[in-house]
C-alpha cells in the first residue's frame, strides 16, 4: 500500500505555505472554519493522481455540489494570482517523492498579445481564442532512480467543449477517493453492488442496523439503492433517506470496498447525529485497518474528537490501530504563518481531560 508520510503545500487556495509531517494510517484534521482543512485534503487528492488533468476541476465541483465553470480554476491560486503557481511536494513510503506544479494559462490572452506585438488584429477564428488551460507539471522519483517528469493539459474552449492531453507513458500506482461534505450516490451504487456480488451485503446491513435499528433490509435495484424500514410497506430510495444515513453508508461502503489506497473524507460529522459518532469511528478504523486504506478526515466538532478518543481507548481497539492514529490542529499563527500541530492517542486523551481546545 502506498501511503503519505508528509506533504508541503505552497500558494494553493487560502494556503500560502503549510507543512504536515508524521502522517499515520488514520489522520484527522481540526481547525477553524475557512482554516485550510479542506484545501489540505484537496492537495493530497491532487498528489494522489497527478496524471489526471480533470482533478482540479473536480475539486471545484466538490465545493459547488456540481459541475463548476472552468473559469473558477483561477481560485485555485493563492490570492487569485495566476502568476503564483500552486506547488505540492510529498514523500510516500520513505522513498517515493512526488512534486506537482499547477498553472492556469489564458491562451486567448496569449494570442491577443502576440497579434498586438506583430501589429495584427486578433481574429475570432483563432483556434486558441476563448481557451483557458490548466497545466499540471509533475515529477515522481523513487529512491535514487532518475525522476519521471511529465506534463498534462486540460483546456476549455469558448463554446464549452474541452480538450485534454495526458502522457500515455504515465502509470498511476495510487488510487484515491474524495468524499465531500455532501452525500454522493452515483459511485456509491457501483461500490455497494460490488460488495453484494462479493456476498458482503449482510456485513453492511449489520452496520446500518446499528446506525438505525428500524432498518431491516437494504437492496440494490436497477434504478438505485433502496432501504426497508419497519412498519413501512414500500422500500424507500436511499436518496430520500436522511443525510446522516447517506453519509454513514457512503463512508462504510467506500472503506469496505477497498478499491482505493487513499480515502479523504471532508467534514465527517456533516449530517450525522452525535450519538452515531462512536459507531462511525469504530466501523471506519476497523475497515480501514482490514483493507489497508490510509484515511484523511476533517472535522470541527469537539464531539467527534471525544468519540474518537473513546473508541481509541476502548478495550476492543487493538494497540496497533491506536498507534496508527494522529490528530492535527491546523492553525494560522501571527509570526509563523500556517502551522500543523500533531497529537497521538494519549495526547488527545490528556487534552480532553484537561479541557484543552484542540480545534485552534
N, C-alpha and C positions, 0 to 999 in steps of 0.2 A: 504493500500500500504506500503510495506517495503521499507525504504529509508535509505541511508547512512547519518550519521552525521559527522563522522570523519574517518580518516584512517592513519595508521602508517606503513611505508614500510622500511624494512631493508635488505640490501645485495641482491637486485634484479636488474639485468642488470647493468645499469650505476648509480643506486641509492644506495649509502651506507646507508643513513638514510634520511627519509623525513616524516614530519607530516603535514597533511592538516585537518584543523578543521573548524567548522561552515558551513558545506556543505548545500546548499539550494536545492530547487526544480530544478533549472537550474544552472549549474556550467560550467564556461568557463575558460580554462587554457591557459595562454600565456607564452611565453618563447622563448629562442633562439633555433635554430636547435640543435638536439642532447642534449637537455636540460632536458629530462626526462618526457616530457608531455605524449608521447605515452606509456611509461613504467607505468605511473600513471594510465592510462586507463586500461592497461593490469592487473594491480594489482587489481583494482576494479572488473574487469571481473572474475578473479580467485576467489575472495571472494564472488562473486555472484552465484557461482555454484561449491562449494567445493567437491561435491560428484562425479563430472565428471573428471576422470583422463586424459581425452583427451584435457582438456582446454589448458595446456601449449603447447602441440603440435600444437593446432590450433593457438595459439599466434604466434609461429614461421611462420605458414602458412600465417597469416595476413601480415607479413612483406615481405614474399617471393612471394606473389601472387600465391600461390600454395602449394602443399604438400612439407614439408621440411624433411630433414633427421633427424631421432631421435637423432643422434649424436650431432646435433646442440643444443640440450637441455642444453648442458654444458654452453652455452652462457646466459642462464637464471640466472646463478650465478654471483654475483658481481666480477669483475676482473677474471672471468672464474676460480674461486677457488671452487672446488667441496666440500671442507671440510667446507666452509662457507655457511650455508643454508639460502636461502631467507625466510623471515618471514613476515607475514602480520597480522595486527590487525585492527579491525574496530568496531564501535558502530553503530547500526541501531535502529532507533526509540527510543533511550534513554534507552533501556532495553536489547536489544539483542547484545551480544558480539560475534564476530567471530574472530577466530585465525587460522592461517594456516602456516605450515612449509613445505617447499618443499626441497627434497633431490634427487640427482642423484646418482645411485648406479651402478657400473660396476660389475656385478655378475661374469663375466668371470674372472676378475682380482681376485675377492674373491676366486674363485675356485682354480686358479693357486697358490695363496698364501697359501691356505690350503694344497694343494698337496705338495708344496715345504717344508712346515713345517713338514709334515709326510714322507718326502723323497720319495714321489711317483710322478711319471711323470703325468702331466696333460693329460687326454685323450680327444681326439677330439670328442668323443661320449658323453661327459658330457652334460646333458640337459641344464645347465646354460651357456655353452660355447658360447660366442658371444652375450650374453644378456646384454643390458643396460636398467636399470629400473628407473622409476621416482616414488617416493613415496610421496603422499600427506597425511600429518598428520594434521587433522583438528579438531577443537573444537568449539562448539556453546554453548552458555549459555544465558538463558532468565531470567533476574532479579536474584532472589536468588535461582533459580532452580539448581539442580545438572547438571554440564556440560555434554554434549554429546560429547564423544571423539571417533573418528574413523579414520581409515586409508584406503586409496585406493592405488592401484599399477597398473602401466602400464609398460609392458616390451616389447621391440622389440627383436626378436630372430634373429640370424645371417642371416637367409635366407629371411629376410624381413617380416616375419609374426610377429604377436604380440599377447600377451595375457594380460588380464586385470582382476582385482578383485575389486569389489565395494561392500561395505556393503549393504546387502539387506534391512537393517532396516532404512537406511537413507532416509529421505524425504526432498527434497529441496523446500522451500517456496518462493524462489526468482527466477525470470526468467530474463535473461539479453540477450541483443543482441549487438554485436560489429560491427559497420560499419567502415571498414578500409578506408584508403585514396584512394583506387581504387574502382571502381564500381563492385558489385556482382549482378548477375541476377538470380541465382538458387533459392534462398529463396524468392526473390522479386516476382517471378511468382506465387508462392503459396500464398503469402500475398496479392497481388493485386487480385488474383482470389477470395479470401475470401471477400474482400471489394465489388467486383462485385456481389457476391452472396447475400451480405447484402444490395444491391441496393444503393451503395455509389460510383459508378463509376463516376457519374456526379460531385460529390463533388471533386474528384481527378482531373477530366478533367478541371474543372473551375480553379484550381490552376495551372495546367500545361499550360493552355491558357494564364494565367497572366505571366508565365515564358517565353513563346514563343507564340505570337498571331497568328503565322502561322499554329499552330496545331489545327485541327478541330475534331479529334477523337483519342481514344486510345482503343485498344481491346485486350482481351486475346484469343489467338488461341491455337490449340493443341500443337504447337511447340514453343510457346513463346509469348511475348508481342509485339504488333505492333502499330505503330504511323502513323496517316494520316495527311499529310501536304497539305496546299493549293497548287493548281497547279501541284500536283504530283498525277498521276492516281493510282499508286500502293502504298499500305501501306508499310512502312519501318519497319524492325525489330528494336526494341529498342536498341539492341546490336550494330546496325550500326549508331545510332544517336550520337550526341556529348557527350563528357564526362560530361559536365555541366548538361545537361538534365537528364542523367542517375543518376548522384549523387543527384540532386534535387528530382527526382521521387522516388528514393530509400529511401530517408530520410522521405518524407511526407507520403509515403505508410506505412513504418515501424511504424511511430508515430501514424498514423491514425488507424492502426490495433489494437493497444493497447494490444498486446499479452504479452509484456514484461514490468516488473516493472522498469527495468533499461535499458537505451539506451546510449551507448557510441559511439561517433562519432569522428573519428580521421581526422584532417585536413579538417574541414567542408568547407573551401574555395577551396579545390583542384578541379580544372576543372570548377568551377562556375565563371561566369563573375561578376565583381564587381557590375554591375547595378542590379543584381538579389539578392544581399545580403539582402536588406531590406525585399523583399518578402519572402525569405527563413526564416529569423528570425521571421517575423510576423506569418507565417504558423506554424513554429515549436513551438513557445511559446503558441499559442492558442490551437493547437492539443495536446501538452503535458499536458497543464492545464486541458483540457477536459477529457483526458484519464488517468490522474493520473500517469504520467511517470516521473521518475527522469532522468534528462539529464546530461551527462558529455561530454564536447566538447573541442577539441583542435584547436588552430589556431596560426599562427604567422603573421597574416595580420592586420595591423592597420585599414584598410578599413572595415574589418569585425567587428572590435570593434566599429568603428564610426557608422556603420549601426545598430548595436545592440543598441547603445546609442539613435539613432534617433527613433527606434521603442519603446524603453522603455519610452521615453518621449513624444510619440505621444498621442494625446488626446483620441484615441480609445483604448489604452492599459490600462487595469484596474490597480488600485493601488496594488491589490493582486498579479498580475503577476509580476509587477515591484519589489515588495518587496521580491519576491522569486527567484531573480536572483543574482548571485555573480560571480565576475571575479577574478581569481587568477593569479598572476605572480609567476612562478616557476623559481627560480634563484639560482645559485651556488655562495656562498659568501666565502671570503678568511678566515674569522675567525669562522663562524658558520656553514659551510657546506651548504647543500642544504636547502633552505627555501621557504615557500609559503607566499605570501602577498595577503590579501583579500580586495576587493573593492566592495561596493554596487553600486546601480544605480547612486546615487548622486556623489559618489567618481569618477565614470567613467566620468561623465559629467564635473566635475571640472578638471580632468586630461586632457581631450581633449581640453577644453577651455584655459588651461594654458600650452598647448603643453608639457605635462609631458609624457615621454615614459613609457608605462606600460609593454612593452614586455621584459624588463630587458636588 
